Amino acid sequence: VSSDQPILSMAAKHFFEKRQGKRFRPTIVQLVAKACAAVRPENIPPVMNGASVSDGIAGGDKDISVYEKTGGVTGWQWSGASQVEVEGGVITSDNHLGSDVWRRQAQLGQIVEMIHVASLIHDDVLDEAETRRGGEAVHKLYSNKVAVLAGDYLLARASVLLARLENTAVVQIMATALESLVAGQLKSPPESLLEMGTYLRKSYYKTASLICYACRSTALLGGHAYGSTVATACEEFGFHLGLAFQIQDDILDFTAAATVLGKPALADMDLGLSTAPILYAAQEFSHLRPLVMRRFKEKGDKQTALEALYKSETAMDKAKDLAKYHAQKAVDALMRLPQSNARDSLLRLTHLVITRKK
């Protein structure tokens, strides 16, 4: 992420050089890549007169009935699987490490982290946050202008690296993830703030979208078609893991100290956001509903909401059960893949997501 502008370069590198953060998303991509390598791709394209199906498409063959048709986020007709250039034409656990496929999947992990860090830098500017990952936010170290430019620069670099993966389906999928991150910043109408569906949709845009699209993209880079069992299982795993991760994050916002979290506690309420614990409390205590709808803007609103939450005997437990539900759905998706060390590691990671304390 180096730049010929020293300040921009330092700001963009800040989170990477400080070794702050969990490196959660690159870890997922690497483990999903290894888990996919343990599965032979479905419907390997047949050879027709000495040429592959992809050769037929390149040569202008208009009869696509012999090709797998997939829906995808925008309905592309080819499978989206990357061409695998290894002996035998199929990636396995034995030839995966060190292969070109492995390199591209590792690059995707870097791209995902760059997109994530860029979104954090931009979020901190919008939210006027003081700290991030146990240190000062980028805009506090430099300025709002430098922080915004640093985030934009990371997104630009991620886009260049994404193009170098040479898979248009993956580019399209990850572009959709970027679109979702932006959609997550838009405010919902007051009347919808009490709905759990609105909260989960925002959690998907904010967290789960990048993870689930990265997981499906990893499968495609490994030679699996968009509509394959493997690619679909990977996306479902990422979807539910991302939701479980965000719900647990929102629970920790009320239960963990700021020194442990590395960011201010009760940050969501300060921004006027109602997360699962507060929404469940509002179902129990009707006097909280107007507070939620006006985003805790009046004096004493936050204190009243907190008192109701801690008075409730069910709200926090319901939030934990919601996180457990999505964690179990993530496990169910993983179990559609064959047993491997990588799959077992992802199962352990899923358990860690809902038991962590920071």
TORKOL-4160 file (C-alpha; in steps of 0.2 Angstrom, whole numbers, padded with zeros to 4 digits, m for minus):
358
<pt num="1" X="0000" Y="0000" Z="0000"/>
<pt num="2" X="0015" Y="0011" Z="m0002"/>
<pt num="3" X="0012" Y="0028" Z="m0011"/>
<pt num="4" X="0024" Y="0042" Z="m0017"/>
<pt num="5" X="0015" Y="0054" Z="m0005"/>
<pt num="6" X="0023" Y="0051" Z="0013"/>
<pt num="7" X="0008" Y="0056" Z="0023"/>
<pt num="8" X="m0005" Y="0046" Z="0013"/>
<pt num="9" X="0007" Y="0031" Z="0013"/>
<pt num="10" X="0009" Y="0032" Z="0032"/>
<pt num="11" X="m0010" Y="0034" Z="0035"/>
<pt num="12" X="m0014" Y="0019" Z="0024"/>
<pt num="13" X="m0001" Y="0008" Z="0032"/>
<pt num="14" X="m0006" Y="0013" Z="0050"/>
<pt num="15" X="m0016" Y="m0003" Z="0054"/>
<pt num="16" X="m0005" Y="m0015" Z="0045"/>
<pt num="17" X="0011" Y="m0009" Z="0052"/>
<pt num="18" X="0004" Y="m0008" Z="0070"/>
<pt num="19" X="m0001" Y="m0027" Z="0069"/>
<pt num="20" X="m0017" Y="m0022" Z="0077"/>
<pt num="21" X="m0034" Y="m0031" Z="0074"/>
<pt num="22" X="m0038" Y="m0049" Z="0073"/>
<pt num="23" X="m0034" Y="m0053" Z="0054"/>
<pt num="24" X="m0051" Y="m0062" Z="0055"/>
<pt num="25" X="m0056" Y="m0060" Z="0037"/>
<pt num="26" X="m0039" Y="m0066" Z="0029"/>
<pt num="27" X="m0039" Y="m0081" Z="0041"/>
<pt num="28" X="m0056" Y="m0086" Z="0035"/>
<pt num="29" X="m0051" Y="m0084" Z="0017"/>
<pt num="30" X="m0035" Y="m0095" Z="0019"/>
<pt num="31" X="m0045" Y="m0108" Z="0028"/>
<pt num="32" X="m0059" Y="m0109" Z="0016"/>
<pt num="33" X="m0046" Y="m0110" Z="0002"/>
<pt num="34" X="m0039" Y="m0126" Z="0010"/>
<pt num="35" X="m0056" Y="m0133" Z="0013"/>
<pt num="36" X="m0061" Y="m0130" Z="m0005"/>
<pt num="37" X="m0045" Y="m0139" Z="m0011"/>
<pt num="38" X="m0051" Y="m0155" Z="m0002"/>
<pt num="39" X="m0066" Y="m0156" Z="m0014"/>
<pt num="40" X="m0066" Y="m0160" Z="m0032"/>
<pt num="41" X="m0075" Y="m0147" Z="m0042"/>
<pt num="42" X="m0092" Y="m0153" Z="m0049"/>
<pt num="43" X="m0096" Y="m0154" Z="m0067"/>
<pt num="44" X="m0078" Y="m0151" Z="m0074"/>
<pt num="45" X="m0081" Y="m0144" Z="m0091"/>
<pt num="46" X="m0080" Y="m0158" Z="m0105"/>
<pt num="47" X="m0067" Y="m0157" Z="m0118"/>
<pt num="48" X="m0075" Y="m0154" Z="m0135"/>
<pt num="49" X="m0064" Y="m0159" Z="m0151"/>
<pt num="50" X="m0048" Y="m0156" Z="m0141"/>
<pt num="51" X="m0054" Y="m0139" Z="m0134"/>
<pt num="52" X="m0061" Y="m0135" Z="m0117"/>
<pt num="53" X="m0078" Y="m0126" Z="m0114"/>
<pt num="54" X="m0069" Y="m0110" Z="m0110"/>
<pt num="55" X="m0060" Y="m0111" Z="m0127"/>
<pt num="56" X="m0078" Y="m0112" Z="m0135"/>
<pt num="57" X="m0084" Y="m0097" Z="m0127"/>
<pt num="58" X="m0068" Y="m0087" Z="m0131"/>
<pt num="59" X="m0070" Y="m0093" Z="m0149"/>
<pt num="60" X="m0088" Y="m0086" Z="m0150"/>
<pt num="61" X="m0098" Y="m0102" Z="m0148"/>
<pt num="62" X="m0116" Y="m0095" Z="m0145"/>
<pt num="63" X="m0124" Y="m0112" Z="m0140"/>
<pt num="64" X="m0122" Y="m0110" Z="m0121"/>
<pt num="65" X="m0134" Y="m0124" Z="m0118"/>
<pt num="66" X="m0120" Y="m0136" Z="m0115"/>
<pt num="67" X="m0112" Y="m0125" Z="m0102"/>
<pt num="68" X="m0118" Y="m0123" Z="m0084"/>
<pt num="69" X="m0130" Y="m0108" Z="m0082"/>
<pt num="70" X="m0129" Y="m0100" Z="m0065"/>
<pt num="71" X="m0138" Y="m0085" Z="m0057"/>
<pt num="72" X="m0125" Y="m0076" Z="m0047"/>
<pt num="73" X="m0127" Y="m0058" Z="m0040"/>
<pt num="74" X="m0130" Y="m0052" Z="m0058"/>
<pt num="75" X="m0134" Y="m0068" Z="m0067"/>
<pt num="76" X="m0118" Y="m0071" Z="m0077"/>
<pt num="77" X="m0120" Y="m0087" Z="m0088"/>
<pt num="78" X="m0103" Y="m0094" Z="m0087"/>
<pt num="79" X="m0098" Y="m0103" Z="m0071"/>
<pt num="80" X="m0086" Y="m0090" Z="m0064"/>
<pt num="81" X="m0074" Y="m0103" Z="m0060"/>
<pt num="82" X="m0055" Y="m0098" Z="m0063"/>
<pt num="83" X="m0046" Y="m0109" Z="m0075"/>
<pt num="84" X="m0034" Y="m0120" Z="m0065"/>
<pt num="85" X="m0017" Y="m0123" Z="m0072"/>
<pt num="86" X="m0010" Y="m0138" Z="m0063"/>
<pt num="87" X="m0007" Y="m0155" Z="m0068"/>
<pt num="88" X="m0023" Y="m0164" Z="m0070"/>
<pt num="89" X="m0033" Y="m0147" Z="m0071"/>
<pt num="90" X="m0040" Y="m0149" Z="m0053"/>
<pt num="91" X="m0033" Y="m0142" Z="m0037"/>
<pt num="92" X="m0032" Y="m0155" Z="m0023"/>
<pt num="93" X="m0025" Y="m0154" Z="m0005"/>
<pt num="94" X="m0009" Y="m0161" Z="m0012"/>
<pt num="95" X="m0005" Y="m0148" Z="m0025"/>
<pt num="96" X="m0014" Y="m0133" Z="m0018"/>
<pt num="97" X="0000" Y="m0126" Z="m0007"/>
<pt num="98" X="0012" Y="m0115" Z="m0018"/>
<pt num="99" X="0001" Y="m0116" Z="m0033"/>
<pt num="100" X="m0005" Y="m0101" Z="m0043"/>
<pt num="101" X="m0023" Y="m0104" Z="m0036"/>
<pt num="102" X="m0016" Y="m0103" Z="m0019"/>
<pt num="103" X="m0007" Y="m0087" Z="m0023"/>
<pt num="104" X="m0023" Y="m0079" Z="m0030"/>
<pt num="105" X="m0033" Y="m0084" Z="m0015"/>
<pt num="106" X="m0020" Y="m0077" Z="m0003"/>
<pt num="107" X="m0021" Y="m0061" Z="m0013"/>
<pt num="108" X="m0039" Y="m0061" Z="m0011"/>
<pt num="109" X="m0037" Y="m0062" Z="0008"/>
<pt num="110" X="m0026" Y="m0046" Z="0007"/>
<pt num="111" X="m0039" Y="m0037" Z="m0004"/>
<pt num="112" X="m0052" Y="m0041" Z="0009"/>
<pt num="113" X="m0042" Y="m0034" Z="0023"/>
<pt num="114" X="m0038" Y="m0019" Z="0013"/>
<pt num="115" X="m0057" Y="m0016" Z="0010"/>
<pt num="116" X="m0061" Y="m0019" Z="0028"/>
<pt num="117" X="m0048" Y="m0007" Z="0034"/>
<pt num="118" X="m0053" Y="0006" Z="0022"/>
<pt num="119" X="m0071" Y="0005" Z="0028"/>
<pt num="120" X="m0065" Y="0007" Z="0046"/>
<pt num="121" X="m0055" Y="0022" Z="0042"/>
<pt num="122" X="m0070" Y="0030" Z="0033"/>
<pt num="123" X="m0082" Y="0024" Z="0047"/>
<pt num="124" X="m0071" Y="0033" Z="0060"/>
<pt num="125" X="m0072" Y="0049" Z="0051"/>
<pt num="126" X="m0091" Y="0048" Z="0049"/>
<pt num="127" X="m0094" Y="0043" Z="0067"/>
<pt num="128" X="m0081" Y="0055" Z="0074"/>
<pt num="129" X="m0073" Y="0040" Z="0084"/>
<pt num="130" X="m0058" Y="0044" Z="0095"/>
<pt num="131" X="m0050" Y="0027" Z="0095"/>
<pt num="132" X="m0049" Y="0011" Z="0084"/>
<pt num="133" X="m0040" Y="m0006" Z="0088"/>
<pt num="134" X="m0033" Y="0000" Z="0105"/>
<pt num="135" X="m0025" Y="0016" Z="0097"/>
<pt num="136" X="m0030" Y="0033" Z="0090"/>
<pt num="137" X="m0041" Y="0033" Z="0074"/>
<pt num="138" X="m0032" Y="0038" Z="0058"/>
<pt num="139" X="m0041" Y="0055" Z="0057"/>
<pt num="140" X="m0036" Y="0059" Z="0074"/>
<pt num="141" X="m0018" Y="0056" Z="0070"/>
<pt num="142" X="m0018" Y="0066" Z="0054"/>
<pt num="143" X="m0034" Y="0074" Z="0048"/>
<pt num="144" X="m0051" Y="0070" Z="0041"/>
<pt num="145" X="m0045" Y="0074" Z="0024"/>
<pt num="146" X="m0030" Y="0063" Z="0025"/>
<pt num="147" X="m0040" Y="0049" Z="0033"/>
<pt num="148" X="m0053" Y="0050" Z="0019"/>
<pt num="149" X="m0040" Y="0050" Z="0005"/>
<pt num="150" X="m0031" Y="0035" Z="0014"/>
<pt num="151" X="m0047" Y="0025" Z="0014"/>
<pt num="152" X="m0050" Y="0029" Z="m0004"/>
<pt num="153" X="m0032" Y="0025" Z="m0009"/>
<pt num="154" X="m0034" Y="0008" Z="0000"/>
<pt num="155" X="m0050" Y="0004" Z="m0010"/>
<pt num="156" X="m0041" Y="0009" Z="m0026"/>
<pt num="157" X="m0026" Y="m0002" Z="m0023"/>
<pt num="158" X="m0038" Y="m0016" Z="m0018"/>
<pt num="159" X="m0047" Y="m0014" Z="m0035"/>
<pt num="160" X="m0031" Y="m0015" Z="m0044"/>
<pt num="161" X="m0026" Y="m0031" Z="m0035"/>
<pt num="162" X="m0043" Y="m0038" Z="m0038"/>
<pt num="163" X="m0042" Y="m0035" Z="m0057"/>
<pt num="164" X="m0025" Y="m0045" Z="m0057"/>
<pt num="165" X="m0035" Y="m0060" Z="m0051"/>
<pt num="166" X="m0041" Y="m0062" Z="m0069"/>
<pt num="167" X="m0058" Y="m0068" Z="m0064"/>
<pt num="168" X="m0072" Y="m0056" Z="m0069"/>
<pt num="169" X="m0085" Y="m0066" Z="m0059"/>
<pt num="170" X="m0075" Y="m0063" Z="m0043"/>
<pt num="171" X="m0072" Y="m0044" Z="m0048"/>
<pt num="172" X="m0091" Y="m0043" Z="m0049"/>
<pt num="173" X="m0095" Y="m0052" Z="m0033"/>
<pt num="174" X="m0082" Y="m0041" Z="m0023"/>
<pt num="175" X="m0089" Y="m0025" Z="m0031"/>
<pt num="176" X="m0106" Y="m0030" Z="m0024"/>
<pt num="177" X="m0098" Y="m0032" Z="m0007"/>
<pt num="178" X="m0092" Y="m0014" Z="m0009"/>
<pt num="179" X="m0109" Y="m0009" Z="m0013"/>
<pt num="180" X="m0116" Y="m0017" Z="0002"/>
<pt num="181" X="m0103" Y="m0009" Z="0014"/>
<pt num="182" X="m0109" Y="0008" Z="0007"/>
<pt num="183" X="m0128" Y="0003" Z="0009"/>
<pt num="184" X="m0124" Y="m0001" Z="0027"/>
<pt num="185" X="m0120" Y="0018" Z="0031"/>
<pt num="186" X="m0137" Y="0024" Z="0025"/>
<pt num="187" X="m0149" Y="0028" Z="0039"/>
<pt num="188" X="m0166" Y="0018" Z="0041"/>
<pt num="189" X="m0183" Y="0027" Z="0043"/>
<pt num="190" X="m0187" Y="0029" Z="0062"/>
<pt num="191" X="m0202" Y="0017" Z="0061"/>
<pt num="192" X="m0191" Y="0003" Z="0055"/>
<pt num="193" X="m0178" Y="0005" Z="0069"/>
<pt num="194" X="m0188" Y="m0007" Z="0081"/>
<pt num="195" X="m0188" Y="m0021" Z="0068"/>
<pt num="196" X="m0176" Y="m0035" Z="0071"/>
<pt num="197" X="m0175" Y="m0037" Z="0052"/>
<pt num="198" X="m0169" Y="m0019" Z="0050"/>
<pt num="199" X="m0155" Y="m0023" Z="0062"/>
<pt num="200" X="m0150" Y="m0039" Z="0054"/>
<pt num="201" X="m0150" Y="m0031" Z="0037"/>
<pt num="202" X="m0139" Y="m0018" Z="0043"/>
<pt num="203" X="m0127" Y="m0031" Z="0051"/>
<pt num="204" X="m0127" Y="m0040" Z="0034"/>
<pt num="205" X="m0122" Y="m0024" Z="0025"/>
<pt num="206" X="m0109" Y="m0019" Z="0038"/>
<pt num="207" X="m0101" Y="m0036" Z="0042"/>
<pt num="208" X="m0108" Y="m0052" Z="0034"/>
<pt num="209" X="m0108" Y="m0046" Z="0016"/>
<pt num="210" X="m0089" Y="m0044" Z="0014"/>
<pt num="211" X="m0086" Y="m0061" Z="0023"/>
<pt num="212" X="m0099" Y="m0071" Z="0013"/>
<pt num="213" X="m0094" Y="m0064" Z="m0004"/>
<pt num="214" X="m0075" Y="m0067" Z="0000"/>
<pt num="215" X="m0079" Y="m0085" Z="0004"/>
<pt num="216" X="m0089" Y="m0088" Z="m0012"/>
<pt num="217" X="m0075" Y="m0079" Z="m0022"/>
<pt num="218" X="m0062" Y="m0090" Z="m0014"/>
<pt num="219" X="m0071" Y="m0106" Z="m0020"/>
<pt num="220" X="m0072" Y="m0099" Z="m0038"/>
<pt num="221" X="m0053" Y="m0095" Z="m0038"/>
<pt num="222" X="m0051" Y="m0113" Z="m0033"/>
<pt num="223" X="m0060" Y="m0119" Z="m0048"/>
<pt num="224" X="m0078" Y="m0122" Z="m0041"/>
<pt num="225" X="m0092" Y="m0115" Z="m0051"/>
<pt num="226" X="m0103" Y="m0101" Z="m0045"/>
<pt num="227" X="m0119" Y="m0113" Z="m0042"/>
<pt num="228" X="m0109" Y="m0127" Z="m0035"/>
<pt num="229" X="m0112" Y="m0135" Z="m0019"/>
<pt num="230" X="m0095" Y="m0130" Z="m0012"/>
<pt num="231" X="m0097" Y="m0111" Z="m0018"/>
<pt num="232" X="m0114" Y="m0110" Z="m0011"/>
<pt num="233" X="m0109" Y="m0119" Z="0006"/>
<pt num="234" X="m0095" Y="m0107" Z="0007"/>
<pt num="235" X="m0106" Y="m0091" Z="0005"/>
<pt num="236" X="m0119" Y="m0098" Z="0017"/>
<pt num="237" X="m0105" Y="m0101" Z="0030"/>
<pt num="238" X="m0098" Y="m0083" Z="0028"/>
<pt num="239" X="m0116" Y="m0076" Z="0029"/>
<pt num="240" X="m0120" Y="m0084" Z="0045"/>
<pt num="241" X="m0103" Y="m0082" Z="0053"/>
<pt num="242" X="m0103" Y="m0063" Z="0049"/>
<pt num="243" X="m0120" Y="m0061" Z="0057"/>
<pt num="244" X="m0114" Y="m0071" Z="0072"/>
<pt num="245" X="m0098" Y="m0061" Z="0073"/>
<pt num="246" X="m0108" Y="m0044" Z="0072"/>
<pt num="247" X="m0121" Y="m0049" Z="0085"/>
<pt num="248" X="m0107" Y="m0055" Z="0097"/>
<pt num="249" X="m0099" Y="m0038" Z="0094"/>
<pt num="250" X="m0115" Y="m0029" Z="0099"/>
<pt num="251" X="m0117" Y="m0039" Z="0115"/>
<pt num="252" X="m0099" Y="m0035" Z="0119"/>
<pt num="253" X="m0103" Y="m0017" Z="0117"/>
<pt num="254" X="m0113" Y="m0018" Z="0133"/>
<pt num="255" X="m0103" Y="m0031" Z="0143"/>
<pt num="256" X="m0084" Y="m0028" Z="0139"/>
<pt num="257" X="m0073" Y="m0013" Z="0145"/>
<pt num="258" X="m0067" Y="m0001" Z="0132"/>
<pt num="259" X="m0049" Y="m0006" Z="0137"/>
<pt num="260" X="m0053" Y="m0024" Z="0131"/>
<pt num="261" X="m0063" Y="m0020" Z="0116"/>
<pt num="262" X="m0050" Y="m0007" Z="0109"/>
<pt num="263" X="m0064" Y="0005" Z="0105"/>
<pt num="264" X="m0076" Y="0015" Z="0116"/>
<pt num="265" X="m0089" Y="0005" Z="0125"/>
<pt num="266" X="m0108" Y="0009" Z="0121"/>
<pt num="267" X="m0102" Y="0017" Z="0105"/>
<pt num="268" X="m0117" Y="0011" Z="0095"/>
<pt num="269" X="m0129" Y="0020" Z="0107"/>
<pt num="270" X="m0119" Y="0035" Z="0106"/>
<pt num="271" X="m0122" Y="0035" Z="0087"/>
<pt num="272" X="m0141" Y="0032" Z="0090"/>
<pt num="273" X="m0140" Y="0014" Z="0084"/>
<pt num="274" X="m0151" Y="0000" Z="0092"/>
<pt num="275" X="m0143" Y="m0017" Z="0092"/>
<pt num="276" X="m0150" Y="m0034" Z="0097"/>
<pt num="277" X="m0149" Y="m0032" Z="0116"/>
<pt num="278" X="m0158" Y="m0016" Z="0116"/>
<pt num="279" X="m0171" Y="m0022" Z="0103"/>
<pt num="280" X="m0175" Y="m0037" Z="0114"/>
<pt num="281" X="m0177" Y="m0026" Z="0129"/>
<pt num="282" X="m0188" Y="m0014" Z="0119"/>
<pt num="283" X="m0200" Y="m0029" Z="0116"/>
<pt num="284" X="m0201" Y="m0032" Z="0135"/>
<pt num="285" X="m0202" Y="m0013" Z="0140"/>
<pt num="286" X="m0213" Y="m0003" Z="0129"/>
<pt num="287" X="m0206" Y="0014" Z="0136"/>
<pt num="288" X="m0190" Y="0011" Z="0126"/>
<pt num="289" X="m0198" Y="0011" Z="0109"/>
<pt num="290" X="m0199" Y="0030" Z="0107"/>
<pt num="291" X="m0181" Y="0031" Z="0113"/>
<pt num="292" X="m0176" Y="0019" Z="0100"/>
<pt num="293" X="m0186" Y="0028" Z="0086"/>
<pt num="294" X="m0178" Y="0045" Z="0091"/>
<pt num="295" X="m0161" Y="0037" Z="0092"/>
<pt num="296" X="m0158" Y="0041" Z="0110"/>
<pt num="297" X="m0156" Y="0060" Z="0106"/>
<pt num="298" X="m0164" Y="0067" Z="0122"/>
<pt num="299" X="m0155" Y="0069" Z="0138"/>
<pt num="300" X="m0157" Y="0053" Z="0149"/>
<pt num="301" X="m0162" Y="0042" Z="0134"/>
<pt num="302" X="m0146" Y="0031" Z="0135"/>
<pt num="303" X="m0146" Y="0029" Z="0154"/>
<pt num="304" X="m0165" Y="0024" Z="0153"/>
<pt num="305" X="m0161" Y="0011" Z="0140"/>
<pt num="306" X="m0146" Y="0004" Z="0149"/>
<pt num="307" X="m0156" Y="0003" Z="0165"/>
<pt num="308" X="m0170" Y="m0007" Z="0156"/>
<pt num="309" X="m0158" Y="m0018" Z="0148"/>
<pt num="310" X="m0149" Y="m0023" Z="0164"/>
<pt num="311" X="m0166" Y="m0025" Z="0172"/>
<pt num="312" X="m0172" Y="m0037" Z="0159"/>
<pt num="313" X="m0170" Y="m0056" Z="0163"/>
<pt num="314" X="m0171" Y="m0061" Z="0145"/>
<pt num="315" X="m0164" Y="m0048" Z="0133"/>
<pt num="316" X="m0146" Y="m0052" Z="0134"/>
<pt num="317" X="m0149" Y="m0071" Z="0133"/>
<pt num="318" X="m0160" Y="m0069" Z="0118"/>
<pt num="319" X="m0146" Y="m0059" Z="0109"/>
<pt num="320" X="m0134" Y="m0073" Z="0114"/>
<pt num="321" X="m0146" Y="m0086" Z="0107"/>
<pt num="322" X="m0147" Y="m0076" Z="0091"/>
<pt num="323" X="m0128" Y="m0076" Z="0089"/>
<pt num="324" X="m0128" Y="m0095" Z="0093"/>
<pt num="325" X="m0142" Y="m0098" Z="0080"/>
<pt num="326" X="m0132" Y="m0090" Z="0066"/>
<pt num="327" X="m0116" Y="m0099" Z="0072"/>
<pt num="328" X="m0125" Y="m0116" Z="0071"/>
<pt num="329" X="m0131" Y="m0111" Z="0053"/>
<pt num="330" X="m0113" Y="m0108" Z="0049"/>
<pt num="331" X="m0108" Y="m0125" Z="0056"/>
<pt num="332" X="m0122" Y="m0133" Z="0046"/>
<pt num="333" X="m0115" Y="m0125" Z="0030"/>
<pt num="334" X="m0098" Y="m0131" Z="0034"/>
<pt num="335" X="m0104" Y="m0149" Z="0036"/>
<pt num="336" X="m0109" Y="m0150" Z="0018"/>
<pt num="337" X="m0090" Y="m0150" Z="0014"/>
<pt num="338" X="m0079" Y="m0165" Z="0017"/>
<pt num="339" X="m0069" Y="m0167" Z="0033"/>
<pt num="340" X="m0052" Y="m0159" Z="0032"/>
<pt num="341" X="m0040" Y="m0150" Z="0044"/>
<pt num="342" X="m0046" Y="m0133" Z="0037"/>
<pt num="343" X="m0064" Y="m0137" Z="0039"/>
<pt num="344" X="m0061" Y="m0142" Z="0057"/>
<pt num="345" X="m0052" Y="m0126" Z="0060"/>
<pt num="346" X="m0066" Y="m0116" Z="0053"/>
<pt num="347" X="m0078" Y="m0125" Z="0065"/>
<pt num="348" X="m0067" Y="m0120" Z="0080"/>
<pt num="349" X="m0066" Y="m0102" Z="0073"/>
<pt num="350" X="m0085" Y="m0102" Z="0073"/>
<pt num="351" X="m0086" Y="m0107" Z="0091"/>
<pt num="352" X="m0073" Y="m0094" Z="0095"/>
<pt num="353" X="m0083" Y="m0080" Z="0087"/>
<pt num="354" X="m0098" Y="m0082" Z="0099"/>
<pt num="355" X="m0087" Y="m0086" Z="0115"/>
<pt num="356" X="m0074" Y="m0072" Z="0113"/>
<pt num="357" X="m0073" Y="m0058" Z="0125"/>
<pt num="358" X="m0066" Y="m0044" Z="0113"/>
